[in-house]
Amino acid sequence: MKKILVSIAALFAAASVLSAQNMADATELAKLANDSLTEGNYETALNGFKEALKMAEACEDEGLELVATCKSIIPKIMNSIAKAELTNKNFDAAVAKFQETIAVAEEYGDEETAGKAKDLIPQVYLQKANGLLNGKEFAAAAEAYSKVLELEPANGVAALRKGMALENAGNTAEAEAAYKLASENGQEKNATSQLGKMYLKSAVASLKAKKYADAVKEALVSNEYTPNPQCLQIAGQASQLSGKNNDAIKYFEQYLDAAPDAKNAGQIAYTVGALYQQAKNNAKAKEYFSKAVSDPKYGADAKKALSAL
């Protein structure tokens, strides 16, 4: 509030020649309010200037200068009170105070202060949402991020974090929409990474729950967002367990192409060889059994399989 400087010396001089006691009282009240403002007592200052304004308005022409002074100060004091609520993390109170500030500032023609207050409201919701997200109150956090996006639809950070909140709340469909919005607004790398992780996590859960079709679908979606050999392995496992051996071969082969040096490469190669053997494709079976002969766990079985072919 150091920037809010009030000079009413001229009013004191004018008041000395006015016969109306109300004007003198209004001027004195404004002086006391200004003292409170200087001391940082914003609520007292605000009440004082509001009362001085009423009294000055009642003085008609004689009070015009004081009316203008009070109207120039009141919105700024209200904005400072709202900012103090934000600093103290009283988020709901801060929003209410900023909204009051906007209404009064616009009424008094102070567009600059109204604009500053409008700009701060999304920050209030963002800080509130971040606190809720950190506190694992995911549904409430998502709602607060939605408030930010209502005011700033292109806020990519808010959209990204809304996606995180929704994902943790178990709402993957809306989380995906939020991540996509984030991607469109400057958060493409982070949003794509989150989408890949989200669908990989879902694929793992679906595989464990024996929802094999879902596991394949989710694994492939994850791989589209963030290519990851693990996605192809899950798709292969889910396909094999659901009896779709041709699909299993396809995904396992893609896995081996993507991660030829993986620790389980020998195991996967042996599995592909066995699947080809079941399909009566001995040439391919030999190719993949040969890739597994050096595996410490499956090498011996691979050699036996090759001898039998």
N, C-alpha and C positions, 0 to 999 in steps of 0.2 A: 504493500500500500504506500510505499515511499513515493511512488509516482503520482499518487493522488494528492495534489496540493490544492488547498482551498484558500483563497484570499477573499476575506469579507471586510477588509478595512474600509473600503468605500461604502459598504452598506452601513457600517457603524456611523460614518460621517453623515450619511443621508438620514439615518434614523434619529440623529440628534436634533434634526430640524423638523422631524415629523411630529405632528400632534397626536397621531393615533398610537395609543399605548400598545395595541396588538402588534403593530409593526415592530416596535421596540422589543417586545417580548419575543417575537419570532426571530429577530436578529440575534438576540442574546442566546436563545435556544440553539441557533445554528452555530454560534461561537462555541458553546459548550460541547456540541456534537463534534465540532472540528477538533477540539482538544482531546476528546475520547478517541477520535480517529488517529490522531498523532500518537497516542499511547497504545494503539493496537487493540482497543476495546471496540471491536467491530459491531457487535450487537447493540451496545449502548449508543454508538455513533449512528447506526442505522435508524434506531427508534427516534433519536433526537432529530435527525434530518427529516424523517417522515412527518414528525409533529410540526417542525418548523415549516415544512412545505404546506401543510394544511392551513396553518395560521397565515402564511404569506399569501396563499390563494384567496383567503378571505379578505385580504387588504386590497384586492383588485389591482388597479394600475400601480399603486405604490409598492406592491409586493412582487412585481414582475421579475425584477432582477434577482431577488432571493429565490423565487420559484425556479428560475432557470438554473441557478447555482445548485439547488437541492436536487433537481432532476438530472443534472450532470454527474452528481456524486453517488446517488442512491444505487443505481445499477452496478457501479464498480464495487461498492461495499458488499452488495449481495453476492457478486461474483467471487470476491475474496472469501466470504463466509462459506460458499459452496466448495471452493478449493481447499479450505481447511478441513471440511468433512471428508474430502477425498484423501487428503494427507493422513487423516486418522482412520482411513479404511472404513468409514461409515458410508458404504457405497449407495445404499438406497436413499439415505438422507442427502447425499451429494447430488444424486440425479434430481431429486425433488427440488433442491435449492437452485440447481442450474436451470431447471425448467421455469422456476419462479423468476430467476434473473432474466431469462430470455423474454418472458411476457412483459415484465416491467421495462426492460431496456427498449423493446420494440414500441411500447406505449409512449415512452419518453423520447423516441427518435434516436436512441443510442445504438445504431446498427453495429458499430465496432464491438462494443461489449457483448451484444447479443450474439455476434458471430463467434467470439472467443468462447462463450459459454456453450454454444452448439458444438464447437470443435472438441470440447472436453468431455461431453457426455459419452461418446464412444469409448474414450479412454477409461472412463469409470467402469463401464460394463466389461471392458477387456481385463482390467485389473481384478475385478470381481470374479470373472470367469477363470482367470489363471489361478487364483487362490482356490477356487472350487475344484479345478482339475488336479492341482497339487494335493488337495485333500481327499481325492478320489470320490468326490461327490459328482459323478459323471453326468447324470441326467440334469442336475441343476447347472453344471458347467456348460453343457450343450445349449441349454436355454439362454444363458447369459451371452454366449458367443452368437447366438441367433439375434440377440438385441443389437450387438455390434454390427452384424451384417445387414440388419434392417436399415441402419444409418449409413453404413459404409459397405455397399455390396461388393466392392472390389478389394476388400481387406483380405489379402491372401493368408496372412498369419492367423487371423481369426477363423477363417474357413478351415485351415489345416488343423488347428487345435480343436475346433468343433468336431472334425472327423475323428480325432483321437478320443474325444469324450464319448462320442456315439459308439465308436468301436468297442471301447471298454465297457459301455453299457449294454453291449450285445446287439446293437442295431447296425449290422453291417451294410444293409441297403442304403440307409441314410448317410452312413459314414462314407460310403463310396461316392455319393453325390457331393458331399462336403469336400472330400479330397480332390475331386475333379474340379470343383470350383476354385480350390486353392491352386491347382495346377494352372488354371487359366489366368491366375492373377499373381504371377511372380514366384510361385512355390512349386514349380513343376518337378524339380529333382526330389524335394522332400516328400511331396504328395505321392509321386510314383513309388518311392521307397516304402512309404507307409502302406500303400495299396498292395504291393508285393508281399510285404510281411503279413498283412491282415489275411490275405487269401491263403498264404502258406500255412498260417496258424489254423485256419478253418479246415484246410485239406488234411492236416495231421489229425485234427479232432475227428473228422469224418471217417478217416481210415481206421482210427481206433474204435469208433462206434460201428464199424462195418457198413457204413453208408458209402459203398464203393463208387457208385455213379457220381455222387456229390464230391467225393475225394478227387476223382479224375478231373471233373470240371473245375474245381477250385484250384487244383494244382496247376492246371494249364493256364487259368486266368492269372495266377500269381506269376507264372513264368513269362507271360506276355508283358506284365508290368516291370518285373525285375528278373531277367533270366538267371536261373539258379538250377544247377544239376539236381538238387534235392527234389525239386518239383517234378522232374522227369522220373526220378526213382519212385516217388509216391504214385504217380500216374501208372507206372508199370506194375507196381505192387497191387494197386487197387484193381487194375485190369486183370491181372493173373488170378487174384482171389475171387473175382466175379466170373471167371471162366472165359474171359475174352483174351485168349492167348495171342492172337495176331496183334491186338493192340498192345499187349504186354511186351511182345518182342519189339515193336516199333519204339515204344517209350524207353525200354531198357537200352536199345541200340543208341538212341539219342543221348541217353545218360552217359554211356561209355564214350561217345564222341565228345561230349562236353567235359567229362572228367576221366580221362584215360588213366590217370595216375591215382585215382581215388583208392583208399584202403580196401574198399569192398569191390573193386573192379573185377577181381578174380571170381568172387562169388556171383556177381551179376553176369559175367561172361559164362560161367558154368550154367546158370539158370537159363540164359538165352539158348545155350547149346541143348539143354534138356527140352526146351520148348520146341526148338526146331526138330529135334529127334522125334518128339511126339507127333509133329506135323509131317513126318516122313521125309524131311528135307535133310538128308544125311550130309550133303556137301556143306551146308550152312552149320549143321550141328558140329561137324569136324572143325570148322573155322573157329567157332566160339569155344569148344572144348580145348582147342590148342592154346587159346588165350588164357586159359585157367590152369594150365599144367604147373605153372610156377607158384600158384597160390598155396600158402602153407596149410590151409584148412581144406581146400577143395581140389588141390592139385592131384592127389592120389585118385580121387573119384573121376576126375577129368581124364586121366591116363587110362583108367579101366574102361571108361565110356568110349574113348578113341579106339581101344583095342577091340571092342565089341562091334564097332561099325565096319 
